[in-house]
């Protein structure tokens, strides 16, 4: 079942500065995404397609869109600068709170949370310089 889902995004605590100074955004992503979290679509499923976050070939396998994929999508398509302040070791950097529909993502399975149409994902930075 192919299709897309809309995800509402909120960035705050200074994190919005990395995303074009826009606190509220929305993104349209495929319902099914590459298992390796590659965010660059290709018109063919050629074995030479490479993942956007590593240099291994995409396997062509898919999974339901999850928060882990969304994190890579945000990094590759919406993040304007300094990806190291948003991601670390393939996940959200420590010091960034993530809420899924107003619930801490740790209670929802973190990156494995399967996204649903009109989910609201909030990213709040708790790291501040002084």
N, C-alpha and C positions, 0 to 999 in steps of 0.2 A: 504494500500500500504506500505509494509515493505521495509526497505532499510537502508542505512547509508548515512551520509553526512560528508564531510571533512571540517573542520574549521581550518583556518590559525590563529595562535596566535603569538602575539608579546608582550614581557614583557620588560619594560624599567624603567629608573629612580631609579634603585636599586631593583625593584620588581623581576627581573630575578634571584636574589640571592635566593629567596624562591622556585624557580622552577629549581633547579639543575644548576644554572648559565648558562642557555640556553635562549638567547633572542628570537630566532625564533623557533617555534615548530608548529606541526599540530596535530590534534586529529580527530579521526573517531568516530562519535557518531550515535546512531540510529535515524532515522527520526521521530519515535514516541517513547516517553519516559513515564515512570510512572508519573501520575499527582502529586504525592507527592514528586517528584524529587529524588527518591531513585536511586542511581547510581550503585548498585550492582545487576547484572543480576542473575536471578535464573531460573533453567531449568523448574521449575513448578510454577504455579501461586498459590502457597499455601497461605492460610491466615496467616500462621505463619511467612511469610517473613516480615522482618522489614526494615524500611527506614534507610538509612545511616546517616541522619542528625537528626533523632529523633527516639524514641522507640515506635512509634505507628505502627500497622500493615499496610503494603501496601494494598491499595484497589484493585489493579489490573487494575484500570482505566488508560487510556493513554491520552496524548496530543501531539501535534506537538512539536518537540524539540525547546526550546526557550532559551534565554540567561540566564534565571534563572536556568534552568537545567544545562547549561554549567558551570556556576559558581560552583555548587555542584560537578559536574564531575571533574573540575579542582582541587577542594579542596581534593576530595577523591582519585584521581588517579595521578595527576601530582605534586601537592604541596609537597615539601620535608620537610618543617619545618614551624613552627609558623603560623598556620592557622588564628590566631587572627589578624595578620598583613594584611591578605587578605580579610577576611570576618568578618562582624559584624551584628548581628540581621538578619541573613538570606539573606544578600545582600553584595555587595562590600563595603568595609570599606570606610568611608569618607576620602578624600585625595588621592584617586585613580581615575584618569580619565579613562574613558572607551570610546573607539571609535569603531564604527561599520562601516566598510568600509569608514574610514576617516570622519565619522560624529559622533558628540557627542551622546552618547546613550540616553541622556535625550530627544533628538529630535526624537528618534526612538522608544520610549516607554519603555526604560530601560529594566528590566528583562523580560517583556512580548514580546520583539522583537522575532519573529519567525525566527529561523536560516535557512539559505539557503546554499546549497552546495557552497564551496569555499569562504564563507564570511571570511573577515579578521577582527579579534577582537584584539584591541590593549589595553593593560593595562599599564598605566603610573603612577608611584608613584610620588606624589608631596611632600611627607613627607621626610624630610632629617634632620638627626641629625647634631649637630654643635659643 
